[in-house]
Amino acid sequence: MSFSFVDWITAIESDRARGTLRRAHGAPPLPPWLVIEAVGQLAAWIAMARSDFVSRPVAALVGEVRLSGADDGGSVDLEARIDRLDGRAILYSGSARAGGTQIAELARCVGPLLPTEVFDDPAALRQRLAALRAGAPAAGAGGAEGELPGAQLAAIDLDAGSARAQLHIPTAAPFFADHFPRRPVYPASLLADAQNQLAGPLAAQLLGVAPARARLSRVADFKVRSFSPPGQTLELVAEVRPPAGEGVRIAVSASTAGKRIASSALEYCVAPPV
């Protein structure tokens, strides 16, 4: 199971890139976390290429993601833009389109730059980029085909205005081979998936619909404050916040031993019936 979601980089410049996440036509809609991850990975390729693979960005802040829920299957076209890059971090934005329709738009995302060699082999990354630009992904790429990795929450404790659950990060998992070979770290996008799993049933309860009808429409201020290594247990808490338009807003935090690891605000609306 790969954790590389850019299958082909069709264009790459110093401040922008376009790529594709390949899927069979009519494939099920992609989870929002995977779309966000794919755009972030494309931005990371720009930053790594600019530094000649001396440094790489890691996830820290996603300022805003707007999700349309319009994914009707098939390949996803990705675009990433570097809005600012200095010696410390990148500021980037981007979008994803499926079937010609925009399904996600990212803005004000920040990735601190750290030494690449701490996490991965720079030479291997150069080879993978060359393969992606040639349209021939390296072995193990193509993470959107087959079973997708996802967070595994313990039982959710749900009441009228909040929800709680534990997330047990596995001590070993196939996705650690990509994230990252030299320093395994639980992906921020899987943490976002866990937050969505916790907040979704609470949102559905507030909206008065079945869980499948509560659609995530916006992610705001998703912040990761520290790495989560294999074997760690996180306590997740979701709490209702004042409404956002016609939908509902849920604040979610993750912590361990009293230390906050991550937080975000998730907005939900009622999805149209299938």
Phi and psi in degrees as a GROMACS rama.xvg file:
@    title "Ramachandran Plot"
@    xaxis  label "Phi"
@    yaxis  label "Psi"
@TYPE xy
-83.6804  156.808  SER-2
-121.554  37.2129  PHE-3
-116.547  114.254  SER-4
-112.803  13.9236  PHE-5
-109.557  115.176  VAL-6
-96.8022  -20.9706  ASP-7
-156.057  124.6  TRP-8
-100.379  108.186  ILE-9
-83.6513  -22.9749  THR-10
-158.417  139.976  ALA-11
-146.49  128.644  ILE-12
-126.456  -172.244  GLU-13
-70.5176  -22.0486  SER-14
-131.594  4.91191  ASP-15
-158.967  159.66  ARG-16
-153.651  154.697  ALA-17
-125.803  146.129  ARG-18
-156.48  -178.079  GLY-19
-135.908  138.596  THR-20
-105.692  108.132  LEU-21
-80.4477  134.885  ARG-22
-144.628  155.968  ARG-23
-67.6174  146.5  ALA-24
-60.8637  135.233  HIS-25
81.7916  9.90578  GLY-26
-64.064  155.572  ALA-27
-59.523  153.273  PRO-28
-55.9452  144.016  PRO-29
-76.7716  143.196  LEU-30
-60.7646  143.772  PRO-31
-54.426  -38.6776  PRO-32
-61.5477  -33.5977  TRP-33
-71.2618  -38.738  LEU-34
-62.6873  -44.47  VAL-35
-61.878  -43.4029  ILE-36
-60.8095  -43.1084  GLU-37
-62.4547  -43.8976  ALA-38
-64.2993  -42.2323  VAL-39
-62.6099  -38.333  GLY-40
-65.9035  -37.8291  GLN-41
-63.9864  -42.15  LEU-42
-62.1255  -37.1934  ALA-43
-63.8814  -36.7629  ALA-44
-62.6556  -38.9399  TRP-45
-61.5184  -49.9066  ILE-46
-63.4907  -42.0102  ALA-47
-66.1093  -41.1828  MET-48
-63.5005  -39.0696  ALA-49
-64.7535  -31.6531  ARG-50
-92.7387  6.20285  SER-51
55.5073  37.0522  ASP-52
65.8409  22.0034  PHE-53
-75.4878  -37.0257  VAL-54
-132.801  159.725  SER-55
-142.957  148.937  ARG-56
-82.9776  150.217  PRO-57
-124.558  155.037  VAL-58
-67.2266  135.492  ALA-59
-139.67  -43.728  ALA-60
-146.771  130.853  LEU-61
-115.73  107.118  VAL-62
-64.3175  -46.1627  GLY-63
-159.55  138.936  GLU-64
-130.972  126.95  VAL-65
-107.319  129.033  ARG-66
-117.565  129.812  LEU-67
-90.4974  -22.4602  SER-68
71.3354  19.5835  GLY-69
-98.5794  10.0899  ALA-70
-65.5622  118.381  ASP-71
-112.022  20.6142  ASP-72
95.7165  170.392  GLY-73
88.8561  179.333  GLY-74
-65.2278  156.341  SER-75
-116.526  128.337  VAL-76
-90.1812  129.029  ASP-77
-113.796  146.036  LEU-78
-139.572  135.692  GLU-79
-129.838  142.578  ALA-80
-129.836  130.822  ARG-81
-89.2223  111.54  ILE-82
-84.7218  -27.5761  ASP-83
-160.626  141.261  ARG-84
-142.305  125.979  LEU-85
-131.377  -165.177  ASP-86
-73.2672  -8.56633  GLY-87
-108.055  -34.7578  ARG-88
-163.507  167.233  ALA-89
-114.214  146.871  ILE-90
-111.843  122.283  LEU-91
-137.382  164.455  TYR-92
-141.475  174.479  SER-93
176.157  -177.759  GLY-94
-154.817  164.937  SER-95
-136.868  137.433  ALA-96
-128.951  140.999  ARG-97
-130.203  128.581  ALA-98
60.2457  29.6326  GLY-99
82.0923  -2.60654  GLY-100
-109.018  133.72  THR-101
-69.2839  127.203  GLN-102
-108.77  -19.4231  ILE-103
-153.024  142.863  ALA-104
-133.913  124.105  GLU-105
-108.282  141.253  LEU-106
-143.731  150.52  ALA-107
55.6427  50.9703  ARG-108
-99.295  139.562  CYS-109
-125.164  133.51  VAL-110
-130.423  108.046  GLY-111
-58.3997  144.02  PRO-112
-93.9577  127.186  LEU-113
-127.193  162.219  LEU-114
-60.6375  125.05  PRO-115
-58.4817  -42.4869  THR-116
-63.531  -17.5807  GLU-117
-68.5319  -31.8275  VAL-118
-106.287  -31.5863  PHE-119
-152.333  172.441  ASP-120
-90.0668  112.82  ASP-121
-55.7982  -39.1262  PRO-122
-63.7609  -40.2008  ALA-123
-65.0744  -37.2078  ALA-124
-67.1019  -38.6443  LEU-125
-59.9544  -43.9904  ARG-126
-65.0356  -39.2305  GLN-127
-66.8332  -40.4697  ARG-128
-61.6478  -42.4039  LEU-129
-60.1567  -40.8382  ALA-130
-66.9634  -41.1888  ALA-131
-65.3685  -37.3742  LEU-132
-70.0031  -26.393  ARG-133
-84.0375  -4.5597  ALA-134
79.5309  16.3014  GLY-135
-126.699  87.0841  ALA-136
-55.2491  145.528  PRO-137
-64.5128  161.35  ALA-138
-55.8029  133.892  ALA-139
93.9751  -10.2072  GLY-140
-79.8621  176.302  ALA-141
87.8359  47.8443  GLY-142
-68.4062  -9.7663  GLY-143
-87.208  -2.46303  ALA-144
-94.7991  142.908  GLU-145
77.9934  -158.743  GLY-146
-67.5644  135.486  GLU-147
-97.642  140.422  LEU-148
-67.6523  147.878  PRO-149
-153.416  161.017  GLY-150
-73.5078  147.401  ALA-151
-118.273  99.8124  GLN-152
-82.9584  148.561  LEU-153
-73.6012  178.959  ALA-154
-54.1831  136.353  ALA-155
-88.0112  129.599  ILE-156
-97.661  107.656  ASP-157
-115.282  131.076  LEU-158
-129.507  -163.427  ASP-159
-66.5664  -32.0859  ALA-160
-129.179  6.08147  GLY-161
-157.347  169.142  SER-162
-149.095  149.738  ALA-163
-140.02  149.545  ARG-164
-165.329  162.116  ALA-165
-105.433  145.222  GLN-166
-117.216  113.26  LEU-167
-94.7037  109.114  HIS-168
-73.8946  128.556  ILE-169
-64.7345  151.647  PRO-170
-75.4822  -23.1407  THR-171
-149.716  143.27  ALA-172
-161.354  148.902  ALA-173
-56.5351  -33.9983  PRO-174
-68.3028  -18.0984  PHE-175
-64.8495  -20.7643  PHE-176
-64.0852  -27.7802  ALA-177
-99.4258  -21.4701  ASP-178
-136.083  70.1805  HIS-179
-132.841  155.025  PHE-180
-57.683  -39.0583  PRO-181
-94.9935  -17.0434  ARG-182
-149.346  89.7666  ARG-183
-59.6071  129.716  PRO-184
-136.962  136.146  VAL-185
-65.8795  126.52  TYR-186
-62.2607  136.948  PRO-187
-60.402  -32.3512  ALA-188
-68.583  -32.3996  SER-189
-71.4575  -32.5152  LEU-190
-65.0695  -38.9545  LEU-191
-63.4302  -37.8271  ALA-192
-61.2998  -42.7639  ASP-193
-63.1742  -41.9994  ALA-194
-62.087  -39.5384  GLN-195
-66.164  -40.241  ASN-196
-61.5367  -34.7381  GLN-197
-77.5823  -44.6185  LEU-198
-77.3637  -28.3873  ALA-199
-57.2516  -50.7196  GLY-200
-62.7584  -34.7669  PRO-201
-66.4796  -41.7891  LEU-202
-63.1529  -42.2494  ALA-203
-61.533  -40.5343  ALA-204
-61.1157  -42.6059  GLN-205
-69.9588  -35.7049  LEU-206
-80.6722  -12.8139  LEU-207
72.408  33.9601  GLY-208
-129.934  168.756  VAL-209
-66.5991  151.206  ALA-210
-51.2542  -36.5863  PRO-211
-66.5834  -18.5322  ALA-212
-91.5921  -6.3746  ARG-213
-87.8574  107.609  ALA-214
-101.748  129.659  ARG-215
-70.1531  121.182  LEU-216
-112.2  -21.8213  SER-217
-155.234  139.29  ARG-218
-117.435  129.762  VAL-219
-129.065  138.155  ALA-220
52.1905  48.1856  ASP-221
-76.3764  113.327  PHE-222
-120.263  134.951  LYS-223
-115.248  120.125  VAL-224
-95.6198  -22.6872  ARG-225
-158.081  160.816  SER-226
-70.4587  149.703  PHE-227
-112.347  110.005  SER-228
-80.9754  165.782  PRO-229
-55.7977  140.806  PRO-230
89.7903  -7.60012  GLY-231
-76.0823  149.683  GLN-232
-113.216  129.151  THR-233
-111.632  140.445  LEU-234
-97.4598  119.376  GLU-235
-105.296  136.062  LEU-236
-131.49  131.723  VAL-237
-118.277  134.632  ALA-238
-136.078  140.926  GLU-239
-69.7606  139.546  VAL-240
-119.852  168.816  ARG-241
-53.4844  144.898  PRO-242
-57.1891  151.904  PRO-243
-115.176  98.2721  ALA-244
64.7679  -128.455  GLY-245
-90.0483  -3.51615  GLU-246
-103.191  -160.097  GLY-247
-126.676  155.162  VAL-248
-122.802  132.764  ARG-249
-124.651  127.367  ILE-250
-93.7356  132.181  ALA-251
-127.437  135.942  VAL-252
-130.431  155.039  SER-253
-129.489  134.362  ALA-254
-145.816  163.348  SER-255
-145.041  133.18  THR-256
52.0602  38.8395  ALA-257
78.7257  1.37321  GLY-258
-103.78  125.688  LYS-259
-73.4131  129.962  ARG-260
-100.725  -40.0416  ILE-261
-156.506  159.777  ALA-262
-156.022  158.975  SER-263
-166.024  167.422  SER-264
-121.039  124.513  ALA-265
-114.154  133.824  LEU-266
-114.038  137.84  GLU-267
-126.88  150.67  TYR-268
-134.829  173.755  CYS-269
-83.8343  122.541  VAL-270
-77.1195  146.546  ALA-271
-65.2946  151.413  PRO-272
-62.3245  145.651  PRO-273
